[in-house]
Amino acid sequence: MSILDPLFSPERGQRSTIPDSKSEPPQLTIVRTLVIVYEPTMDSSTGTKLSQYMRWNNLEELAKGYMSD
């Protein structure tokens, strides 16, 4: 069993659908997100990371936005 097996399980990719009527219960949506961040330290004396050095957006906020989409 690989560490990536849960990402590629049969229920992966299921999406919720809009119910046909108000009496029909909504279906569950399974969301799985894998984020790999490469964030090297650009200046060891100040601890400046790559995203700070390049003045990129906050990685945590970008990841939250990605997951919510």
N, C-alpha and C positions, 0 to 999 in steps of 0.2 A: 504494500500500500504506500503510495506516494503522498507527500504533503500537499500536492496539488489536486489530488483526487476529488476533494469536495467541490472544487471549482468546476470540474468537468462532469459532475454527476448528471443523471438523466433529467432532474428537475431544473437544471440550469437553463436559463433563457425563457422560463415561463413568464408571461406578462398578465397583468390583471386586465379584465375586460369589463366594459360597461354593462351592468345588468339590463336585461330586456324590459323588466318591469320593476316598480318600486318594492314589490313584495319579494323579489329575488335577492338573496343575500349577496354582498360583494365577495369576490374571490380574493384569496390571499396572494400577495406578491412576495416572492423571495428575491432579495437583493444581496448580491455578493460582489464585493469590490476588492481587488488586489492593487495596492499602490506601492511601487518601489521608488524610493526617493534617493537620488544621488546628490548629496549636499556636502561637498568637501569644504574644509576650512581654507579660506584664501589668505588670511593673515593670522598666524598663530599667536602673535602678541596681543591682538585685539579680539580674536575669536570670531572675526567676520566670516560669515558663510557665503557661499557662491550667490545665493539669491539676494542677500543683502548687498553684496559687492556690485551685482549687476542691476540692482534696484528693481527686481522682479516682484510680482505680487506674492503675498503670504501663502506659503505652500499649504498650510492647514486650511485656510479659507478656500483655496482652489480645490482641494480634495473634497471638502464638504459640499461645495457647489456641484462638483462632478457626481458625487454619490446621490445628491438630491435630484439630479436630472435623470 
